[in-house]
Amino acid sequence: MILGIGLCVALYLVFTPAPAENQEVSVPTGSSALDGNESNQEDVAIQSVESNAPPADVSMESLGDLSRLSSDFERIQSVYSLLAQVDKRRLLSLLEESVSVDKSVRPIIQQALVHRLTTIDPQGALTQARNLEGTETDELLKSIFSYWARVDLDEAIAESKTLDPHEIRAAMRGIFVSRREMSDADRLKIGQSLGQHEFAESWNTTLKAEEYARNPEESWYEVVDRAQGDSTQITLLNTIAKAWFRKDGLVVIDRIIESTTNQRALAVVLHSVFQLAVQSNPRNALERALQLENDPWDSIVGSVANAWAQTDPKRALEVIQRLAPENKRQRLLENTMQTWASGEDPLVMLEALAGMDKEMQELGTPGALSMLATKSPKEAANLIGRVVDVGEKRHIASQIVWSWSQREPTEALHWVLNDPHTEPFRHELMSSTLANLADEDPGLAMSVALAQPAEETEVGLEFFVISSLAYVDVGQALEFLPQARNSKTRMYAYSTVGMQMVSSGNGDEALELGENIGEGDRELYYRMLAFSWTSKDPDGLLESIDKFPSAESKSKAAAILTLMGKMTSGLKDEQIEKASKYLLQEDIEELEKGGMGLLNMGDMMELMNM
């Protein structure tokens, strides 16, 4: 494919006439170079192709013959041999035929055809390029206008005006590439006429940057004073700085720092240079980054360490451990370990950590096990004893359970109940395990939940079973509700089921369900219903406020509806006016203060997110 593309480019250059050496920027408008299907100019190009290119092994009269050729090189060669013998009408026919060519070679074939058509009829080539399937239109437009600008710049610019903005930029690339001798002012003039002044400015900046990069040290000192305070010039500084580094190496860092007083500009440039440096010599780049005196939040040295950690994390960690100042060392080691964990097979990383000192093992093991917990929770469970920090062990155990219980909830539950490492946070781990087990075996999940102790002020584990069932089988959840052991568990369990009933369109049944809760908990229950109802069906809640059992519950529902309606613009003024008739003075005052107290649902929201 690469050889084929190379041949495409070479042959295209043969087909494309170059402008005269001393040609002016503005070429007189004319059509002599485009007249006829077989101009003398084209004959010369075709003869050149025929005399210099070796003959294809397989003769080809149509694009369908491509399937008989064994390599991309032969296919491209055969296409150009065919192109040397066709006129405009045949080219258009081949372009139609190209739509059915295999997708792997279609773009290259279509590019060759459009390139050839451009030398005959640029206008026709433009029309075809914009309608072709399966190719890069931008590249074709660039090629077409590159040729067009050589033979008739004025016409190329005029035709560019007929394109959409994205296509105009592609055309301008072609114009600017072929007319490189054009002045900055001329490019800006073209950009202005095409509504692309910023693009032309950017092109000029790029060319200027290339010019500066030829002598980067001199160029740096020429532009740094004026450019470092101008955000639009940072790209120029980056280009020069990187060219300077390629020429002289890391010694340029000190000179860049000495000559740059704008700290923002300095940080941007140093980031660019060090990212380039770490590609060529990561050890030297990291050692030099560690010596930086002004590196807020260790962003530069951290990015260098992370870049090296993607290819050789052990060496990066060794350098940090040996050379990093005490105030940076711990954070850099942790971040580098995390980068290692995110890009490495966790078992391979754990094996590598086993050969490192205790400090490195303690830093790296949690990250590796976190990755392993997602891929292979059972293996991670067997290795969790390697984690020393209790907080990290708790986090990894939660990841293991979350992943494992979705696949094998019974096995995950057995691990939580029996592994001594889970004992300090067993109740928390069981909540997610039982919720997943409820989908598979609700009876077993409920039995296990009720077997675990629960204080009167705690939420029993049966809540998580009932809550999980409420989303998949409300009937089963309703059957389990009477087994909730204490008032707190009962209130939260009933609230979850009630809110799910509202979401399913059974608001009246949810209101009746509240009668099974103790009077002291009903106010919160009805507030939760109102909140859920407002989120799902505010119009339905407004029509059902009269069915709430008390003036207080009606007022709370109306207040929540009003608050959420104003926040989301989900209610009309007349609806808000209707709701206000139910408001008691207490809730009117709460709304005047912002109404956030109405959304205080206690532990309920946290429990629902566990």
C-alpha positions in Angstrom: 0.0 0.0 0.0 2.8 2.4 0.9 4.6 1.7 -2.3 1.4 2.2 -4.2 0.8 5.6 -2.5 4.4 6.6 -3.3 3.9 5.7 -6.9 0.6 7.8 -6.9 2.5 10.8 -5.7 5.3 10.4 -8.2 3.0 9.9 -11.2 0.8 12.8 -10.1 3.8 15.1 -10.1 4.6 13.9 -13.6 1.0 14.6 -14.7 1.0 18.1 -13.0 2.8 20.9 -14.8 4.9 23.1 -12.5 4.7 26.9 -12.7 7.5 28.9 -14.3 10.3 29.8 -11.9 9.6 33.5 -12.2 5.8 33.3 -12.4 4.0 36.2 -10.7 1.6 35.5 -7.8 -1.5 36.6 -9.8 -1.7 34.4 -12.9 -3.7 35.8 -15.8 -7.1 34.1 -16.2 -7.1 31.9 -19.2 -8.2 28.5 -20.4 -5.5 27.5 -22.8 -3.9 25.1 -20.4 -7.3 23.4 -19.9 -8.6 23.2 -23.5 -9.3 19.8 -25.1 -9.2 16.3 -23.8 -5.7 15.5 -25.2 -3.5 18.6 -25.0 0.1 18.6 -25.9 1.0 19.0 -22.3 -0.8 15.9 -21.4 0.7 13.9 -24.3 4.1 14.7 -22.9 3.1 13.6 -19.4 1.6 10.4 -20.7 4.6 9.5 -22.8 6.8 10.1 -19.8 4.7 7.6 -17.7 4.7 5.1 -20.5 8.4 5.3 -21.2 9.6 5.2 -17.5 7.1 2.9 -15.7 7.7 -0.8 -16.2 4.7 -2.5 -17.9 2.1 -4.1 -15.6 2.1 -7.9 -15.5 -1.6 -7.9 -16.2 -3.3 -5.8 -18.8 -6.4 -4.0 -17.6 -9.3 -2.6 -19.5 -11.6 -1.9 -16.5 -11.3 -1.4 -12.8 -12.9 -4.8 -12.3 -9.7 -6.4 -13.5 -8.0 -5.2 -10.3 -9.1 -8.4 -8.5 -6.8 -10.4 -10.8 -3.7 -8.5 -9.6 -1.8 -9.9 -6.6 -0.3 -6.7 -5.1 -1.3 -3.0 -4.4 1.8 -2.0 -6.4 0.5 -3.8 -9.5 -3.0 -2.4 -9.0 -1.7 1.2 -8.9 0.7 0.7 -11.8 -2.1 -0.8 -13.9 -4.5 2.1 -13.0 -2.0 4.6 -14.2 -1.2 2.6 -17.4 -5.0 2.7 -18.0 -5.2 6.5 -17.2 -2.5 7.2 -19.8 -4.8 6.0 -22.5 -8.2 7.5 -21.6 -10.1 10.7 -22.3 -12.4 12.7 -20.1 -15.5 10.6 -21.0 -13.7 7.4 -20.1 -12.5 9.0 -16.8 -16.0 9.8 -15.7 -17.1 6.3 -16.5 -14.2 4.9 -14.5 -15.1 7.1 -11.6 -18.6 5.7 -11.5 -17.1 2.2 -11.7 -14.7 3.0 -8.8 -17.6 3.0 -6.3 -17.8 -0.8 -6.6 -14.1 -1.4 -6.2 -12.9 -3.1 -3.0 -12.8 -0.6 0.0 -9.2 -1.4 0.7 -8.0 0.2 -2.5 -11.0 2.4 -3.5 -9.6 5.7 -2.0 -6.3 5.4 -3.8 -8.0 4.5 -7.1 -10.4 7.4 -6.8 -7.6 9.8 -6.0 -5.7 8.7 -9.1 -8.7 9.2 -11.2 -9.5 12.6 -9.8 -5.9 13.7 -10.1 -5.9 12.7 -13.8 -9.3 14.4 -14.4 -8.0 17.6 -12.8 -5.3 18.0 -15.5 -8.1 17.9 -18.1 -11.1 19.6 -16.4 -10.5 21.0 -12.9 -14.2 22.1 -12.6 -15.4 18.6 -13.5 -12.8 17.1 -11.1 -14.2 19.4 -8.3 -17.7 18.2 -8.9 -16.7 14.6 -8.9 -14.5 14.9 -5.8 -17.4 16.4 -3.8 -19.7 13.6 -4.7 -17.4 10.6 -4.5 -17.9 7.9 -1.9 -15.2 6.2 0.1 -12.4 8.7 -0.1 -10.9 11.6 1.7 -12.6 14.6 0.1 -10.2 17.1 1.9 -7.2 15.5 0.3 -8.8 15.5 -3.2 -9.8 19.2 -2.8 -6.3 20.1 -1.7 -4.8 18.2 -4.7 -7.3 19.8 -7.2 -6.8 23.3 -6.0 -3.0 22.9 -5.8 -3.0 22.1 -9.6 -5.7 24.8 -10.3 -3.7 27.5 -8.5 -0.7 26.7 -10.7 -2.5 27.2 -13.9 -5.0 29.9 -13.0 -4.9 31.3 -9.5 -7.7 33.8 -10.0 -10.1 31.1 -11.1 -9.0 28.8 -8.3 -9.8 31.5 -5.8 -13.2 32.2 -7.4 -14.2 28.6 -7.4 -13.2 28.3 -3.7 -15.9 30.8 -2.9 -18.5 28.2 -4.0 -17.5 25.8 -1.3 -18.6 25.4 2.3 -16.2 26.7 5.0 -14.6 23.3 5.7 -14.0 22.7 2.0 -12.7 26.2 1.6 -9.9 25.5 4.1 -9.0 22.3 2.2 -8.8 24.3 -1.1 -6.7 27.0 0.6 -4.2 24.4 1.7 -3.8 23.3 -1.9 -3.5 26.9 -3.1 -0.9 27.8 -0.5 1.1 24.6 -1.0 1.4 25.1 -4.7 2.1 28.8 -4.4 4.6 28.7 -1.6 6.4 31.8 -3.0 3.3 33.9 -2.2 3.8 36.7 0.4 2.2 36.8 3.8 0.1 39.7 2.6 -1.1 37.9 -0.4 -2.2 34.9 1.7 -4.0 37.2 4.1 -5.7 38.9 1.1 -6.9 35.5 -0.2 -8.0 34.5 3.3 -10.0 37.7 3.7 -11.8 37.2 0.4 -12.8 33.7 1.3 -13.9 34.5 4.8 -10.9 32.6 6.3 -8.7 35.3 7.6 -7.7 33.4 10.7 -6.8 30.3 8.7 -4.5 32.4 6.5 -3.0 33.9 9.6 -2.4 30.5 11.1 -0.7 29.4 7.8 1.6 32.4 7.9 2.5 31.7 11.5 3.3 28.1 10.6 5.5 29.1 7.7 7.2 31.7 10.0 7.8 29.0 12.6 9.4 26.7 10.0 11.7 29.6 9.0 12.6 30.3 12.7 13.2 26.6 13.3 16.1 26.6 10.8 18.1 28.6 13.3 16.3 28.0 16.6 18.7 29.6 19.1 18.9 32.9 17.3 15.2 32.8 16.5 14.4 32.1 20.2 16.1 35.3 21.5 14.6 37.3 18.6 11.0 36.5 19.5 10.8 35.4 23.2 10.4 38.9 24.6 7.4 39.9 22.5 5.9 36.4 22.2 5.9 35.1 25.7 3.1 37.5 26.8 0.9 36.8 23.8 -1.1 33.6 24.0 -1.4 33.5 20.3 2.3 33.2 20.0 2.8 30.2 22.3 2.7 27.8 19.4 5.6 29.7 17.7 7.6 29.5 20.9 6.9 25.8 21.2 8.0 25.2 17.6 11.3 27.1 18.1 12.0 25.5 21.5 11.5 22.0 20.2 13.7 22.7 17.2 16.3 24.1 19.5 16.2 21.0 21.7 16.6 18.7 18.7 19.7 20.6 17.7 21.4 21.1 21.1 19.7 18.8 23.6 18.7 19.4 27.2 21.2 22.2 27.7 18.6 24.5 26.2 16.4 24.1 29.3 18.6 26.5 31.3 18.6 29.1 28.5 14.8 28.9 28.1 14.3 29.4 31.8 16.7 32.3 32.0 15.1 34.1 29.0 11.4 33.5 29.9 9.8 35.7 32.6 6.2 34.8 31.9 5.6 31.7 34.1 2.6 30.5 32.1 4.5 30.6 28.8 7.5 29.0 30.4 5.4 26.1 31.8 3.8 25.5 28.4 7.1 25.5 26.6 8.9 23.3 29.1 6.1 20.8 29.0 6.5 20.5 25.2 10.3 20.2 25.3 10.3 17.6 28.1 7.7 15.5 26.3 10.0 15.5 23.3 13.0 14.8 25.5 11.5 11.8 27.3 11.0 10.1 23.9 14.7 10.2 23.0 16.3 9.8 26.5 13.8 9.3 29.3 16.4 8.9 32.0 18.1 12.2 31.3 14.7 13.9 30.8 13.5 12.7 34.2 16.7 13.5 36.0 16.7 17.0 34.6 13.0 17.5 35.3 13.6 16.6 39.0 16.1 19.5 39.2 13.5 22.1 38.1 13.1 24.7 40.9 9.8 26.1 39.7 7.4 23.3 38.8 4.0 24.0 40.4 2.3 20.8 41.5 5.1 18.8 39.9 3.2 18.9 36.7 6.3 18.8 34.4 8.2 16.1 36.3 5.0 14.2 36.8 4.3 14.2 33.1 7.8 13.0 32.3 7.7 10.3 34.9 4.3 9.1 33.6 5.5 9.1 30.0 8.5 7.0 31.0 6.3 4.7 33.1 4.5 3.7 30.0 7.6 2.1 28.6 9.9 1.3 31.5 8.1 1.9 34.9 10.7 0.1 37.0 13.5 2.3 35.8 11.4 5.5 36.2 10.6 4.5 39.8 14.2 3.8 40.6 15.2 7.3 39.5 12.4 8.9 41.4 13.2 6.9 44.5 16.9 7.8 44.3 16.8 11.4 43.2 13.5 13.0 44.0 13.4 15.6 46.9 11.5 14.4 50.0 8.6 16.8 49.4 8.0 15.4 45.9 9.0 11.8 46.2 5.9 10.2 47.7 3.5 11.8 45.3 5.6 11.1 42.2 6.0 7.5 43.2 2.3 7.0 43.7 1.4 8.7 40.4 4.0 6.7 38.5 2.7 3.5 40.1 -0.8 4.3 39.0 0.4 4.9 35.4 2.1 1.6 35.5 -1.0 -0.2 36.8 -3.2 1.4 34.2 -1.1 0.1 31.3 0.2 -3.2 32.6 -1.2 -6.7 33.0 -1.9 -6.6 36.8 -0.4 -10.1 37.3 2.7 -9.2 35.5 3.0 -6.0 37.6 2.5 -7.9 40.8 5.2 -10.4 39.8 7.6 -7.5 39.1 6.7 -5.8 42.4 7.6 -9.0 44.3 11.2 -8.3 43.4 11.2 -4.7 44.6 11.7 -3.4 48.1 8.9 -3.2 50.7 8.1 0.5 50.1 7.6 -0.1 46.4 5.4 -3.2 47.0 3.1 -1.2 49.4 2.8 1.6 46.9 2.2 -0.5 43.8 0.1 -3.5 45.0 -3.2 -1.6 45.6 -3.2 -0.2 42.0 -2.4 -3.6 40.5 -5.1 -5.3 42.6 -7.6 -2.6 41.6 -7.0 -3.4 38.0 -7.1 -7.2 38.7 -10.4 -6.8 40.6 -12.2 -5.8 37.5 -10.6 -8.4 35.2 -10.4 -11.3 37.6 -12.0 -10.6 41.0 -11.5 -14.1 42.3 -7.7 -13.8 41.8 -7.7 -10.4 43.4 -9.6 -11.8 46.4 -6.9 -14.4 46.9 -4.2 -11.6 46.9 -5.9 -8.9 49.0 -3.8 -9.8 52.0 -0.9 -8.1 50.4 -2.5 -4.7 50.9 -1.4 -3.2 54.1 -3.4 0.1 54.4 -6.9 -0.6 55.7 -8.5 2.2 53.6 -7.0 0.8 50.4 -8.0 -2.7 51.4 -11.6 -1.6 51.9 -11.6 0.1 48.5 -10.2 -2.9 46.7 -12.6 -5.3 48.5 -15.5 -3.1 47.3 -14.2 -3.3 43.7 -13.8 -7.1 44.0 -17.4 -7.5 45.3 -18.9 -5.2 42.8 -17.3 -7.1 39.9 -17.5 -10.6 41.3 -21.1 -10.4 42.5 -22.4 -9.4 39.1 -20.9 -12.6 37.7 -21.1 -15.1 40.5 -23.0 -13.6 43.5 -23.0 -16.7 45.6 -19.3 -17.2 45.4 -18.7 -13.5 46.1 -21.0 -13.7 49.2 -19.1 -16.8 50.4 -15.9 -14.8 50.2 -17.3 -11.8 52.0 -18.7 -14.0 54.9 -15.6 -16.1 55.4 -12.4 -14.2 54.4 -10.9 -12.6 57.5 -9.7 -9.6 55.5 -13.3 -8.5 54.9 -14.3 -8.6 58.5 -13.8 -4.8 59.3 -16.2 -3.8 56.5 -18.3 -6.9 56.0 -21.7 -5.2 56.4 -20.8 -2.7 53.7 -19.6 -5.4 51.3 -22.7 -7.5 51.8 -25.0 -4.7 50.8 -23.9 -4.9 47.1 -23.4 -8.6 47.2 -26.9 -9.3 48.4 -28.4 -6.8 46.0 -26.9 -8.8 43.1 -27.8 -12.1 44.6 -31.4 -11.0 44.9 -31.7 -11.0 41.1 -30.6 -14.6 41.0 -32.0 -16.1 44.2 -34.2 -13.6 46.1 -35.1 -16.2 48.8 -31.5 -17.0 49.6 -30.6 -13.3 49.6 -33.3 -12.5 52.0 -32.5 -15.4 54.3 -28.8 -14.4 54.5 -29.7 -10.7 55.0 -32.0 -11.5 58.0 -29.4 -13.8 59.5 -27.0 -10.8 59.9 -27.5 -8.7 63.1 -29.0 -5.2 62.9 -29.3 -2.7 65.6 -32.6 -0.8 66.0 -30.9 2.4 64.7 -29.3 0.7 61.7 -30.6 -0.1 58.3 -30.8 -3.9 58.0 -29.3 -5.7 55.0 -32.8 -6.8 53.9 -33.3 -3.2 52.7 -30.7 -3.9 49.9 -32.5 -7.1 48.9 -35.9 -5.3 48.8 -34.5 -2.3 47.0 -32.9 -4.4 44.3 -36.0 -6.4 43.8 -38.1 -3.2 43.5 -36.5 -2.5 40.1 -37.1 -5.9 38.6 -40.0 -7.5 40.5 -42.2 -5.1 42.5 -44.5 -7.9 43.5 -41.7 -9.9 45.1 -40.4 -6.8 46.9 -43.9 -6.2 48.3 -43.9 -9.7 49.7 -40.7 -9.1 51.5 -41.6 -5.7 52.9 -43.2 -7.1 56.2 -39.9 -8.8 57.0 -38.1 -5.5 57.5 -36.9 -5.7 61.1 -37.0 -2.1 62.5 -38.7 1.2 61.8 -35.7 2.7 60.0 -35.3 -0.3 57.7 -39.0 -0.5 57.1 -39.4 3.2 56.2 -36.5 3.1 53.7 -37.6 -0.1 52.2 -41.2 1.0 51.8 -39.9 4.3 50.3 -37.8 2.6 47.7 -40.7 0.4 46.6 -43.1 3.3 46.7 -40.8 5.4 44.5 -40.5 2.6 42.0 -44.2 2.2 41.9 -44.5 5.9 41.1 -41.9 5.5 38.3 -44.0 2.7 36.9 -47.2 4.8 36.8 -48.8 3.4 39.9 -48.8 6.5 42.1 -52.2 5.8 43.7 -50.9 2.4 44.9 -47.8 4.0 46.3 -49.9 6.5 48.3 -51.8 3.6 49.8 -48.6 1.8 50.6 -47.6 4.6 53.0 -50.4 3.6 55.4 -48.3 0.6 56.4 -45.6 2.9 57.9 -45.6 4.3 61.4 -47.0 7.8 61.6 -43.6 9.3 62.6 -42.0 8.1 59.3 -44.8 8.9 56.9 -43.9 12.6 56.4 -40.5 11.5 55.0 -42.1 8.7 52.9 -44.5 11.1 51.2 -41.7 13.6 50.6 -39.7 10.9 48.8 -42.7 10.0 46.8 -43.2 13.6 45.8 -39.6 14.0 44.8 -39.7 10.9 42.7 -43.1 11.8 41.2 -41.9 15.3 40.3 -38.8 13.9 38.5 -40.9 11.4 36.5 -44.3 13.0 36.0 -44.8 16.5 37.5 -48.2 16.9 35.8 -49.4 13.6 37.3 -48.3 14.7 40.7 -50.2 18.0 40.4 -53.3 16.1 39.6 -52.8 13.7 42.5 -51.9 16.1 45.3 -55.5 15.9 46.7 -54.9 12.1 47.3 -52.1 12.7 49.8 -53.4 11.8 53.2 -52.9 15.1 55.2 -52.6 18.8 54.8 -48.9 18.6 55.7 -48.1 15.9 53.1 -50.1 17.9 50.5 -48.1 21.0 51.3 -44.8 19.2 51.1 -45.7 17.7 47.8 -46.8 21.1 46.4 -43.6 22.7 47.8 -41.3 20.1 46.2 -43.3 20.4 42.9 -42.9 24.2 42.9 -39.2 24.1 43.8 -38.3 21.5 41.1 -40.6 23.1 38.6 -38.8 26.4 38.9 -35.4 24.8 38.8 -36.1 22.9 35.6 -38.8 25.2 34.0 -40.9 22.1 33.9 -44.2 23.8 35.0 -46.2 26.6 33.6 -47.1 29.6 35.7 -50.7 28.5 36.0 -49.6 25.1 37.3 -47.3 26.7 39.9 -50.3 28.9 40.9 -52.4 25.8 41.3 -49.8 24.1 43.5 -49.4 27.2 45.7 -53.0 26.7 47.0 -51.8 23.7 49.0 -48.8 25.4 50.6 -48.8 25.9 54.4 -47.0 28.9 55.9 -44.0 26.7 56.9 -43.3 25.6 53.4 -43.9 29.0 51.9 -41.2 30.3 54.2 -38.9 27.4 53.2 -39.4 28.2 49.5 -38.5 31.8 50.2 -35.2 30.7 51.7 -34.4 28.5 48.7 -36.2 25.3 49.5 -33.2 23.1 49.9 -34.5 21.8 53.2 -37.3 20.1 51.3 -34.8 17.9 49.6 -33.1 16.6 52.7 -33.9 12.9 52.7 -31.6 11.8 55.4 -29.5 8.7 54.6 -31.8 7.6 51.8 -29.9 9.0 48.9 -26.6 7.6 50.2 -28.2 4.2 50.7 -29.6 4.2 47.1 -26.2 4.9 45.7 -24.5 2.0 47.6 
